[in-house]
Amino acid sequence: MTIETRERFLRAIAERLSAGRVEEVHLFPVLRQGGTESAVAVIAVRRAPPEAPVDGADAPPPPPGPAEPAAGPERLTVYRATYRLVLKGPERGTWDVGVIEEADAPRLTVGRVVRGVHERSGGGDDEPERLGGDAFRAAVSDEPWTAVR
């Protein structure tokens, strides 16, 4: 994946997901077949906080029942992103990106998901590139050389 394609893919992901909630991105090696290039990414995103009631609005009381269960491990929403770029032929330059919600999982499970995707894709020595949330936000920033907080 060229630097330009990597940046384009990351920006496409940021357009579809809230970059501020991204915890980690795992970019898998590029596959080139028959004049096309494609790649997969696994993205772990913090859940959106529940919406607060609008000022003056009456919030309905909670339904009667058992008390809230004890808070468990933090859960993340896991997405799969793919891109396909046509390199040759009459459709040269065609770019398609898809981002699909795949799972809701505890943070510890994300690493297992990434390993599973890697193994199903043939494994090999090419490990996926991991970007933490701050590195992802810096990569999609208009000023990637500045620190993102």
DSSP file (Angstrom, degrees, kcal/mol; ACC not computed):
  #  RESIDUE AA STRUCTURE BP1 BP2  ACC     N-H-->O    O-->H-N    N-H-->O    O-->H-N    TCO  KAPPA ALPHA  PHI   PSI    X-CA   Y-CA   Z-CA
    1    1 A M              0   0    0      0, 0.0     2,-0.0     0, 0.0    29,-0.0   0.000 360.0 360.0 360.0 127.7    0.0    0.0    0.0
    2    2 A T     >  -     0   0    0      1,-0.1     4,-2.6     4,-0.0     5,-0.2  -0.303 360.0-109.5 -73.0 165.1    1.5    3.3   -1.0
    3    3 A I  H  > S+     0   0    0      1,-0.2     4,-2.5     2,-0.2     5,-0.2   0.900 120.9  51.1 -60.6 -40.7    1.5    6.2    1.5
    4    4 A E  H  > S+     0   0    0      2,-0.2     4,-2.4     1,-0.2    -1,-0.2   0.912 111.4  46.5 -64.7 -42.5   -1.1    8.0   -0.5
    5    5 A T  H  > S+     0   0    0      2,-0.2     4,-2.6     1,-0.2    -2,-0.2   0.903 111.8  51.5 -67.3 -40.6   -3.4    4.9   -0.6
    6    6 A R  H  X S+     0   0    0     -4,-2.6     4,-2.6     2,-0.2     5,-0.2   0.935 112.1  46.2 -59.7 -47.6   -2.9    4.3    3.1
    7    7 A E  H  X S+     0   0    0     -4,-2.5     4,-2.5     1,-0.2    -2,-0.2   0.909 112.5  50.6 -62.6 -42.2   -3.8    7.9    3.9
    8    8 A R  H  X S+     0   0    0     -4,-2.4     4,-2.1     2,-0.2    -2,-0.2   0.908 111.9  47.7 -62.4 -42.4   -6.8    7.8    1.6
    9    9 A F  H  X S+     0   0    0     -4,-2.6     4,-2.0     2,-0.2    -2,-0.2   0.933 112.5  48.1 -64.5 -47.2   -8.1    4.6    3.3
   10   10 A L  H  X S+     0   0    0     -4,-2.6     4,-2.4     1,-0.2    -2,-0.2   0.896 112.0  49.7 -62.2 -40.5   -7.6    6.0    6.8
   11   11 A R  H  X S+     0   0    0     -4,-2.5     4,-1.9     2,-0.2    -1,-0.2   0.883 108.2  53.4 -66.0 -37.4   -9.4    9.2    5.8
   12   12 A A  H  X S+     0   0    0     -4,-2.1     4,-0.9     2,-0.2    -1,-0.2   0.889 109.7  48.6 -63.9 -38.0  -12.3    7.2    4.3
   13   13 A I  H >X S+     0   0    0     -4,-2.0     4,-2.0     1,-0.2     3,-0.8   0.930 109.7  51.9 -64.4 -45.3  -12.6    5.3    7.6
   14   14 A A  H 3< S+     0   0    0     -4,-2.4     5,-0.5     1,-0.3    -2,-0.2   0.807 104.9  56.7 -63.1 -30.4  -12.6    8.6    9.6
   15   15 A E  H 3< S+     0   0    0     -4,-1.9    -1,-0.3     1,-0.2    -2,-0.2   0.793 114.4  38.7 -68.9 -27.5  -15.4    9.9    7.4
   16   16 A R  H << S+     0   0    0     -4,-0.9     2,-0.3    -3,-0.8    -2,-0.2   0.698 120.2  41.3 -98.1 -22.5  -17.6    7.0    8.3
   17   17 A L  S  < S-     0   0    0     -4,-2.0     2,-0.9    -5,-0.1     3,-0.1  -0.878  94.5 -96.7-123.6 156.3  -16.7    6.6   12.0
   18   18 A S    >>  -     0   0    0     -2,-0.3     3,-2.0     1,-0.2     4,-0.6  -0.628  31.5-156.7 -73.9 107.8  -16.1    9.1   14.7
   19   19 A A  G >4 S+     0   0    0     -2,-0.9     3,-0.9    -5,-0.5    -1,-0.2   0.811  89.3  63.3 -57.2 -31.8  -12.3    9.5   14.8
   20   20 A G  G 34 S+     0   0    0      1,-0.2    -1,-0.3    -3,-0.1    -2,-0.1   0.717 104.8  45.8 -66.9 -20.7  -12.4   10.7   18.3
   21   21 A R  G <4 S+     0   0    0     -3,-2.0    25,-3.0    25,-0.1     2,-0.3   0.479  82.5 116.4-100.1  -4.0  -13.8    7.4   19.5
   22   22 A V  E <<  +A   45   0A   0     -3,-0.9    23,-0.2    -4,-0.6   115,-0.1  -0.504  36.6 179.1 -70.0 127.1  -11.4    5.1   17.6
   23   23 A E  E     -     0   0A   0     21,-3.0   110,-1.7     1,-0.4     2,-0.3   0.809  63.9  -9.9 -95.4 -39.5   -9.2    3.1   20.0
   24   24 A E  E     -AB  44 132A   0     20,-1.5    20,-2.6   108,-0.3     2,-0.4  -0.986  51.7-155.4-161.3 152.0   -7.2    1.1   17.5
   25   25 A V  E     -AB  43 131A   0    106,-2.6   106,-3.2    -2,-0.3     2,-0.6  -0.997   6.6-160.4-130.7 134.6   -6.9    0.3   13.8
   26   26 A H  E     -AB  42 130A   0     16,-2.6    16,-2.0    -2,-0.4     2,-0.6  -0.955   9.3-160.7-118.1 111.3   -5.2   -2.8   12.4
   27   27 A L  E     -AB  41 129A   0    102,-3.0   102,-2.9    -2,-0.6    14,-0.2  -0.820   9.0-150.0 -95.6 121.7   -4.3   -2.5    8.7
   28   28 A F        -     0   0    0     12,-2.8    12,-0.2    -2,-0.6    99,-0.1  -0.548  31.7 -84.9 -88.3 155.5   -3.7   -5.8    6.9
   29   29 A P        -     0   0    0      0, 0.0    11,-0.3     0, 0.0    -1,-0.1  -0.168  51.8 -98.9 -58.8 152.1   -1.3   -6.2    4.0
   30   30 A V        -     0   0    0      9,-0.1     2,-0.5    -3,-0.1     9,-0.2  -0.397  27.3-147.5 -72.5 144.9   -2.5   -5.3    0.5
   31   31 A L  E     -C   38   0A   0      7,-3.1     7,-2.4    -2,-0.1     2,-0.5  -0.970   9.9-164.0-111.7 130.1   -3.6   -8.0   -1.9
   32   32 A R  E     +C   37   0A   0     -2,-0.5     2,-0.3     5,-0.2     5,-0.2  -0.968  19.8 157.8-116.4 122.6   -3.0   -7.4   -5.6
   33   33 A Q  E >   -C   36   0A   0      3,-2.1     3,-1.9    -2,-0.5    -2,-0.1  -0.986  61.4 -18.2-145.8 131.1   -4.9   -9.5   -8.1
   34   34 A G  T 3  S-     0   0    0     -2,-0.3    54,-0.1     1,-0.3     3,-0.1   0.803 127.5 -41.9  47.8  44.2   -5.8   -9.1  -11.7
   35   35 A G  T 3  S+     0   0    0      1,-0.3    52,-3.3    52,-0.1    53,-1.5   0.596 119.1  99.7  82.8  10.0   -5.3   -5.3  -11.9
   36   36 A T  E <   -CD  33  86A   0     -3,-1.9    -3,-2.1    50,-0.2     2,-0.4  -0.920  53.9-154.0-126.9 157.4   -6.9   -4.5   -8.6
   37   37 A E  E     +CD  32  85A   0     48,-2.7    48,-3.2    -2,-0.3     2,-0.3  -0.984  20.5 169.5-125.7 137.7   -5.5   -3.8   -5.1
   38   38 A S  E     +CD  31  84A   0     -7,-2.4    -7,-3.1    -2,-0.4     2,-0.3  -0.976   7.9 179.3-145.8 160.1   -7.5   -4.4   -1.9
   39   39 A A  E     - D   0  83A   0     44,-1.4    44,-1.8    -2,-0.3     2,-0.3  -0.975  16.2-137.4-155.5 164.7   -7.0   -4.4    1.8
   40   40 A V  E     - D   0  82A   0     -2,-0.3   -12,-2.8   -11,-0.3     2,-0.4  -0.933  12.3-169.0-126.2 147.2   -8.8   -4.9    5.1
   41   41 A A  E     -AD  27  81A   0     40,-2.6    40,-2.8    -2,-0.3     2,-0.5  -0.991  12.9-148.5-133.5 145.6   -8.7   -3.1    8.4
   42   42 A V  E     -AD  26  80A   0    -16,-2.0   -16,-2.6    -2,-0.4     2,-0.4  -0.969  20.8-167.9-110.4 127.2  -10.2   -4.0   11.8
   43   43 A I  E     -AD  25  79A   0     36,-2.5    36,-2.9    -2,-0.5     2,-0.5  -0.962  11.9-156.9-122.7 130.7  -11.2   -1.0   13.8
   44   44 A A  E     -AD  24  78A   0    -20,-2.6   -21,-3.0    -2,-0.4   -20,-1.5  -0.929  18.4-174.7-107.0 127.0  -12.1   -0.9   17.5
   45   45 A V  E     -AD  22  77A   0     32,-2.7    32,-3.0    -2,-0.5   -23,-0.2  -0.964  26.1-119.0-127.6 135.0  -14.3    2.0   18.5
   46   46 A R  E     - D   0  76A   0    -25,-3.0    30,-0.2    -2,-0.4   -25,-0.1  -0.424  43.2-103.1 -64.6 145.3  -15.6    3.2   21.9
   47   47 A R        -     0   0    0     28,-0.6    -1,-0.1     1,-0.1    29,-0.0  -0.360  37.7-102.2 -67.6 151.0  -19.3    3.2   22.1
   48   48 A A        -     0   0    0      1,-0.1    -1,-0.1    -3,-0.1     3,-0.1  -0.521  41.5-108.3 -71.0 140.0  -21.1    6.5   21.9
   49   49 A P        -     0   0    0      0, 0.0    -1,-0.1     0, 0.0     3,-0.1  -0.381  43.9 -92.4 -66.3 150.3  -22.2    7.8   25.3
   50   50 A P        -     0   0    0      0, 0.0     2,-0.2     0, 0.0    -3,-0.0  -0.322  48.7-100.7 -62.3 146.3  -26.0    7.6   25.8
   51   51 A E        -     0   0    0     -3,-0.1     3,-0.1     1,-0.1    -3,-0.0  -0.470  33.1-129.0 -71.8 136.8  -27.8   10.8   24.9
   52   52 A A        -     0   0    0     -2,-0.2     3,-0.1     1,-0.1    -1,-0.1  -0.540  33.8 -95.4 -80.2 150.3  -28.7   13.1   27.8
   53   53 A P        -     0   0    0      0, 0.0     2,-0.1     0, 0.0    -1,-0.1  -0.352  44.9-102.4 -64.5 148.2  -32.3   14.3   28.0
   54   54 A V    >   -     0   0    0      1,-0.1     3,-2.5     4,-0.1     5,-0.0  -0.447  49.6 -87.4 -69.0 142.3  -33.0   17.7   26.4
   55   55 A D  T 3  S+     0   0    0      1,-0.3    -1,-0.1    -2,-0.1     3,-0.1  -0.237 115.9  15.8 -52.4 133.1  -33.3   20.5   29.0
   56   56 A G  T 3  S+     0   0    0      1,-0.3     2,-0.3    -3,-0.1    -1,-0.3   0.238  97.6 122.3  87.7 -14.9  -36.9   20.7   30.1
   57   57 A A    <   -     0   0    0     -3,-2.5     2,-0.6     1,-0.1    -1,-0.3  -0.611  64.5-125.1 -83.3 140.1  -37.8   17.3   28.8
   58   58 A D        -     0   0    0     -2,-0.3    -4,-0.1    -3,-0.1    -1,-0.1  -0.741  20.6-143.8 -84.4 121.0  -39.2   14.8   31.2
   59   59 A A        -     0   0    0     -2,-0.6    -1,-0.0    -6,-0.1     0, 0.0  -0.686  24.2-113.2 -81.8 135.4  -37.2   11.6   31.1
   60   60 A P        -     0   0    0      0, 0.0    -1,-0.1     0, 0.0     0, 0.0  -0.388  36.5-103.8 -67.0 146.8  -39.3    8.6   31.6
   61   61 A P        -     0   0    0      0, 0.0    -3,-0.0     0, 0.0     0, 0.0  -0.340  43.7 -94.6 -66.9 152.7  -38.6    6.7   34.8
   62   62 A P        -     0   0    0      0, 0.0     3,-0.1     0, 0.0    -3,-0.0  -0.375  48.9 -98.4 -65.5 147.7  -36.6    3.5   34.5
   63   63 A P        -     0   0    0      0, 0.0     2,-0.0     0, 0.0     0, 0.0  -0.344  43.4-101.7 -66.2 148.2  -38.7    0.4   34.2
   64   64 A P  S    S+     0   0    0      0, 0.0     3,-0.0     0, 0.0     0, 0.0  -0.373  74.4  92.2 -67.1 149.9  -39.2   -1.5   37.5
   65   65 A G  S    S-     0   0    0     -3,-0.1     3,-0.1    -2,-0.0     0, 0.0  -0.970  74.0 -19.3 156.8-168.5  -37.1   -4.6   37.8
   66   66 A P  S    S-     0   0    0      0, 0.0     0, 0.0     0, 0.0     0, 0.0  -0.205  75.0 -91.9 -65.2 157.6  -33.7   -5.9   39.0
   67   67 A A        -     0   0    0      1,-0.2     3,-0.1    -3,-0.0     0, 0.0  -0.198  56.7 -77.0 -64.3 160.2  -30.9   -3.4   39.7
   68   68 A E        -     0   0    0      1,-0.1    -1,-0.2    -3,-0.1     3,-0.1  -0.302  55.4-108.5 -56.1 138.1  -28.4   -2.7   37.0
   69   69 A P        -     0   0    0      0, 0.0    -1,-0.1     0, 0.0     3,-0.1  -0.352  45.3 -85.5 -66.9 154.7  -25.9   -5.5   36.6
   70   70 A A        -     0   0    0      1,-0.1     2,-0.1    -3,-0.1     0, 0.0  -0.300  54.2 -95.8 -59.8 141.9  -22.3   -4.7   37.8
   71   71 A A        -     0   0    0     -3,-0.1    -1,-0.1     1,-0.1     3,-0.1  -0.395  46.6-163.5 -62.6 130.8  -20.2   -3.0   35.2
   72   72 A G        -     0   0    0      1,-0.3     3,-0.1    -2,-0.1    -1,-0.1  -0.152  40.6 -44.2 -98.5-162.9  -18.1   -5.5   33.3
   73   73 A P  S    S-     0   0    0      0, 0.0    -1,-0.3     0, 0.0     2,-0.0  -0.305  75.1 -87.0 -65.2 150.6  -15.1   -4.9   31.1
   74   74 A E        -     0   0    0     -3,-0.1    33,-1.7    32,-0.1     2,-0.4  -0.323  46.4-146.1 -58.3 135.6  -15.2   -2.1   28.7
   75   75 A R  E     - E   0 106A   0     31,-0.2   -28,-0.6    -3,-0.1     2,-0.3  -0.852  12.0-163.7-109.7 144.4  -16.8   -3.1   25.4
   76   76 A L  E     -DE  46 105A   0     29,-3.7    29,-2.9    -2,-0.4     2,-0.5  -0.881  22.3-120.2-121.5 153.0  -15.9   -1.8   22.0
   77   77 A T  E     -DE  45 104A   0    -32,-3.0   -32,-2.7    -2,-0.3     2,-0.5  -0.843  29.3-148.6 -91.9 129.9  -17.7   -1.9   18.7
   78   78 A V  E     -DE  44 103A   0     25,-3.0    24,-3.0    -2,-0.5    25,-1.8  -0.874  15.6-172.3-105.5 128.4  -15.5   -3.7   16.1
   79   79 A Y  E     -DE  43 101A   0    -36,-2.9   -36,-2.5    -2,-0.5     2,-0.5  -0.844  16.8-144.1-116.2 152.6  -15.8   -2.7   12.4
   80   80 A R  E     -DE  42 100A   0     20,-2.8    20,-2.8    -2,-0.3     2,-0.4  -0.982  18.9-170.3-113.7 127.3  -14.3   -4.2    9.3
   81   81 A A  E     -DE  41  99A   0    -40,-2.8   -40,-2.6    -2,-0.5     2,-0.3  -0.936   5.3-179.8-116.5 141.6  -13.2   -1.8    6.6
   82   82 A T  E     -DE  40  98A   0     16,-2.5    16,-2.3    -2,-0.4     2,-0.3  -0.969   8.1-166.6-135.0 151.8  -12.2   -2.7    3.1
   83   83 A Y  E     -DE  39  97A   0    -44,-1.8   -44,-1.4    -2,-0.3     2,-0.4  -0.975   3.5-164.5-133.8 156.4  -11.1   -0.9    0.0
   84   84 A R  E     -DE  38  96A   0     12,-2.2    12,-2.3    -2,-0.3     2,-0.5  -0.982   6.5-173.4-139.1 125.3  -10.7   -1.9   -3.6
   85   85 A L  E     -DE  37  95A   0    -48,-3.2   -48,-2.7    -2,-0.4     2,-0.5  -0.983  19.3-139.0-122.8 124.4   -8.7    0.2   -6.1
   86   86 A V  E     +D   36   0A   0      8,-2.2     7,-3.2    -2,-0.5   -50,-0.2  -0.727  22.4 177.0 -84.3 124.1   -8.7   -0.6   -9.8
   87   87 A L        +     0   0    0    -52,-3.3     2,-0.3    -2,-0.5   -51,-0.2   0.706  60.3  30.5 -99.6 -25.0   -5.1   -0.2  -11.1
   88   88 A K  S    S+     0   0    0    -53,-1.5     3,-0.3   -54,-0.1    -1,-0.1  -0.916  90.5  32.0-135.9 158.4   -5.5   -1.3  -14.7
   89   89 A G  S >  S-     0   0    0     -2,-0.3     3,-1.8     1,-0.2   -54,-0.0  -0.297 101.8 -42.1  94.2-175.9   -8.1   -1.3  -17.5
   90   90 A P  T 3  S+     0   0    0      0, 0.0    -1,-0.2     0, 0.0     0, 0.0   0.733 135.0  52.2 -64.9 -22.9  -10.9    0.9  -18.4
   91   91 A E  T >  S+     0   0    0     -3,-0.3     3,-2.2     3,-0.0    -5,-0.3   0.175  78.7 153.2 -97.7  18.2  -12.1    1.4  -14.8
   92   92 A R  T <   +     0   0    0     -3,-1.8    -5,-0.2     1,-0.3     3,-0.1  -0.167  64.0  25.6 -50.4 134.1   -8.6    2.4  -13.7
   93   93 A G  T 3  S+     0   0    0     -7,-3.2    -1,-0.3     1,-0.3     2,-0.2   0.314  80.9 146.9  92.6  -8.1   -8.7    4.6  -10.6
   94   94 A T    <   -     0   0    0     -3,-2.2    -8,-2.2    -8,-0.1     2,-0.5  -0.445  29.5-165.0 -64.7 131.7  -12.1    3.3   -9.4
   95   95 A W  E     +E   85   0A   0    -10,-0.2     2,-0.4    -2,-0.2   -10,-0.2  -0.980  11.7 178.8-126.7 123.5  -12.1    3.4   -5.6
   96   96 A D  E     -E   84   0A   0    -12,-2.3   -12,-2.2    -2,-0.5     2,-0.4  -0.989   1.9-177.9-126.3 135.6  -14.6    1.6   -3.3
   97   97 A V  E     -E   83   0A   0     -2,-0.4     2,-0.4   -14,-0.2   -14,-0.2  -0.992   1.5-175.2-131.4 139.5  -14.6    1.6    0.5
   98   98 A G  E     -E   82   0A   0    -16,-2.3   -16,-2.5    -2,-0.4     2,-0.4  -0.997   7.6-169.2-133.4 141.6  -16.9   -0.2    2.8
   99   99 A V  E     -E   81   0A   0     -2,-0.4     2,-0.4   -18,-0.2   -18,-0.2  -0.986  13.9-178.9-130.3 120.5  -17.1    0.0    6.6
  100  100 A I  E     -E   80   0A   0    -20,-2.8   -20,-2.8    -2,-0.4     2,-0.4  -0.968  29.2-124.4-126.5 132.0  -19.3   -2.6    8.3
  101  101 A E  E     +E   79   0A   0     -2,-0.4   -22,-0.3   -22,-0.2     3,-0.1  -0.610  34.9 170.3 -71.4 126.9  -20.1   -3.1   12.0
  102  102 A E  E     -     0   0A   0    -24,-3.0     2,-0.3    -2,-0.4   -23,-0.2   0.775  49.2 -11.5-109.2 -37.7  -19.1   -6.7   12.9
  103  103 A A  E     -E   78   0A   0    -25,-1.8   -25,-3.0     2,-0.1     2,-0.5  -0.974  42.8-128.7-160.4 167.0  -19.2   -7.2   16.6
  104  104 A D  E     +E   77   0A   0     -2,-0.3   -27,-0.2   -27,-0.2   -29,-0.0  -0.993  48.7 157.3-123.7 117.7  -19.5   -5.8   20.1
  105  105 A A  E     -E   76   0A   0    -29,-2.9   -29,-3.7    -2,-0.5     5,-0.1  -0.957  45.5 -94.5-145.7 156.1  -16.7   -7.2   22.2
  106  106 A P  E >>  -E   75   0A   0      0, 0.0     3,-1.4     0, 0.0     4,-0.8  -0.374  46.8-108.1 -65.3 153.7  -14.6   -6.6   25.3
  107  107 A R  H >> S+     0   0    0    -33,-1.7     3,-1.0     1,-0.3     4,-0.6   0.865 118.0  57.9 -51.6 -42.4  -11.3   -4.8   24.7
  108  108 A L  H 3> S+     0   0    0      1,-0.3     4,-0.7     2,-0.2     3,-0.3   0.783  99.6  59.3 -62.8 -26.5   -9.3   -8.0   25.3
  109  109 A T  H <> S+     0   0    0     -3,-1.4     4,-2.3     1,-0.2    -1,-0.3   0.759  87.0  75.1 -74.6 -24.7  -11.2   -9.8   22.5
  110  110 A V  H <X S+     0   0    0     -3,-1.0     4,-2.5    -4,-0.8    -1,-0.2   0.903  93.6  52.0 -57.2 -43.5  -10.1   -7.4   19.8
  111  111 A G  H  X S+     0   0    0     -4,-0.6     4,-2.3    -3,-0.3    -1,-0.2   0.884 109.3  50.1 -60.4 -38.7   -6.6   -8.8   19.7
  112  112 A R  H  X S+     0   0    0     -4,-0.7     4,-2.4    -3,-0.2    -1,-0.2   0.890 109.0  51.8 -66.7 -38.9   -8.1  -12.3   19.2
  113  113 A V  H  X S+     0   0    0     -4,-2.3     4,-2.4     2,-0.2    -2,-0.2   0.933 110.0  49.0 -61.2 -45.7  -10.3  -11.0   16.4
  114  114 A V  H  X S+     0   0    0     -4,-2.5     4,-2.4     1,-0.2    -2,-0.2   0.921 111.3  49.2 -61.8 -44.9   -7.2   -9.5   14.7
  115  115 A R  H  X S+     0   0    0     -4,-2.3     4,-2.5     1,-0.2    -1,-0.2   0.901 110.6  51.4 -61.1 -40.5   -5.2  -12.8   15.0
  116  116 A G  H  X S+     0   0    0     -4,-2.4     4,-2.5     2,-0.2    -2,-0.2   0.909 110.1  47.7 -63.3 -43.1   -8.2  -14.7   13.6
  117  117 A V  H  X S+     0   0    0     -4,-2.4     4,-1.6     2,-0.2     6,-0.2   0.917 112.1  51.3 -62.8 -42.3   -8.5  -12.5   10.6
  118  118 A H  H  <>S+     0   0    0     -4,-2.4     5,-2.6     1,-0.2    -2,-0.2   0.918 111.5  46.5 -61.3 -44.7   -4.7  -12.7   10.0
  119  119 A E  H ><5S+     0   0    0     -4,-2.5     3,-1.4     1,-0.2    -1,-0.2   0.903 111.7  50.6 -65.7 -41.5   -4.8  -16.6   10.2
  120  120 A R  H 3<5S+     0   0    0     -4,-2.5    -1,-0.2     1,-0.3    -2,-0.2   0.774 104.6  59.1 -68.6 -24.6   -7.8  -16.8    7.8
  121  121 A S  T 3<5S-     0   0    0     -4,-1.6    -1,-0.3    -5,-0.2    -2,-0.2   0.353 133.6 -86.7 -85.8   8.3   -6.1  -14.5    5.3
  122  122 A G  T < 5 -     0   0    0     -3,-1.4     2,-0.2    -5,-0.1    -3,-0.2   0.371  51.0-134.0 105.6  -4.1   -3.2  -17.0    5.1
  123  123 A G      < +     0   0    0     -5,-2.6     3,-0.3    -6,-0.2    -4,-0.1  -0.356  43.6 150.7  60.5-121.1   -1.1  -15.7    8.0
  124  124 A G        -     0   0    0     -2,-0.2    -1,-0.1     1,-0.2    -2,-0.0  -0.300  66.4 -58.9  85.5-174.2    2.5  -15.4    6.9
  125  125 A D  S    S+     0   0    0      1,-0.1     2,-1.4    -2,-0.1    -1,-0.2   0.645 104.5  97.4 -83.5 -16.0    5.1  -13.1    8.1
  126  126 A D        -     0   0    0     -3,-0.3    -1,-0.1    -8,-0.1     3,-0.1  -0.609  60.7-165.9 -81.2  95.2    3.3   -9.9    7.2
  127  127 A E        -     0   0    0     -2,-1.4     2,-0.1     1,-0.1    -2,-0.1  -0.461  28.9 -98.4 -75.2 150.2    1.7   -8.8   10.5
  128  128 A P        -     0   0    0      0, 0.0     2,-0.4     0, 0.0  -100,-0.2  -0.396  37.9-112.8 -66.1 148.1   -1.0   -6.2   10.4
  129  129 A E  E     -B   27   0A   0   -102,-2.9  -102,-3.0    -3,-0.1     2,-0.5  -0.707  30.4-147.5 -81.4 129.3    0.0   -2.6   11.2
  130  130 A R  E     -B   26   0A   0     -2,-0.4     2,-0.5  -104,-0.2  -104,-0.2  -0.871  14.3-173.6-103.2 128.9   -1.5   -1.4   14.5
  131  131 A L  E     -B   25   0A   0   -106,-3.2  -106,-2.6    -2,-0.5     2,-0.0  -0.984  16.8-141.1-116.6 126.0   -2.3    2.2   15.0
  132  132 A G  E  >  -B   24   0A   0     -2,-0.5     4,-2.5  -108,-0.2  -108,-0.3  -0.279  37.1 -94.4 -71.7 170.9   -3.5    3.4   18.4
  133  133 A G  H  > S+     0   0    0   -110,-1.7     4,-2.5     1,-0.2     5,-0.2   0.894 125.4  48.5 -56.4 -44.7   -6.3    6.0   18.6
  134  134 A D  H  > S+     0   0    0      1,-0.2     4,-2.3     2,-0.2    -1,-0.2   0.905 111.8  49.3 -65.0 -40.6   -3.9    9.0   18.8
  135  135 A A  H  > S+     0   0    0      2,-0.2     4,-2.2     1,-0.2    -1,-0.2   0.889 111.3  50.5 -65.2 -38.5   -1.8    7.7   15.9
  136  136 A F  H  X S+     0   0    0     -4,-2.5     4,-1.7     2,-0.2    -2,-0.2   0.942 111.1  47.5 -62.6 -47.8   -5.0    7.2   13.8
  137  137 A R  H  X S+     0   0    0     -4,-2.5     4,-0.6     1,-0.2    -2,-0.2   0.876 112.2  50.2 -63.7 -36.9   -6.2   10.8   14.6
  138  138 A A  H >< S+     0   0    0     -4,-2.3     3,-0.6     1,-0.2    -1,-0.2   0.897 108.7  53.1 -65.6 -39.0   -2.8   12.2   13.7
  139  139 A A  H 3< S+     0   0    0     -4,-2.2    -2,-0.2     1,-0.2    -1,-0.2   0.824 114.5  40.3 -66.7 -31.4   -2.8   10.3   10.4
  140  140 A V  H 3< S+     0   0    0     -4,-1.7    -1,-0.2    -5,-0.1    -2,-0.2   0.452  94.4 107.8 -97.4  -0.7   -6.2   11.7    9.4
  141  141 A S  S << S-     0   0    0     -4,-0.6    -3,-0.0    -3,-0.6  -130,-0.0  -0.389  76.1-128.4 -72.9 152.0   -5.4   15.2   10.7
  142  142 A D  S    S+     0   0    0      1,-0.3    -1,-0.1    -2,-0.1     3,-0.1   0.675 112.6  40.6 -72.0 -15.8   -4.8   18.0    8.2
  143  143 A E  S >  S+     0   0    0      1,-0.1     3,-2.1     3,-0.1    -1,-0.3  -0.630  70.5 169.3-128.9  72.1   -1.7   18.6   10.3
  144  144 A P  T 3  S+     0   0    0      0, 0.0     4,-0.1     0, 0.0    -1,-0.1   0.642  71.2  67.8 -64.4 -12.9   -0.3   15.1   11.0
  145  145 A W  T 3  S+     0   0    0     -3,-0.1     2,-0.2     2,-0.1    -6,-0.1   0.561  87.8  82.6 -83.3  -6.6    3.0   16.6   12.3
  146  146 A T  S <  S-     0   0    0     -3,-2.1     2,-0.2    -8,-0.1    -5,-0.1  -0.655  91.4-100.5 -96.5 155.9    1.2   18.1   15.3
  147  147 A A        -     0   0    0     -2,-0.2     2,-0.5     2,-0.0    -2,-0.1  -0.511  31.6-145.4 -71.9 138.1    0.4   16.3   18.5
  148  148 A V              0   0    0     -2,-0.2   -10,-0.1     1,-0.1   -11,-0.1  -0.922 360.0 360.0-105.9 128.9   -3.2   15.2   18.8
  149  149 A R              0   0    0     -2,-0.5    -1,-0.1   -15,-0.0   -15,-0.1   0.346 360.0 360.0-116.1 360.0   -4.7   15.2   22.3
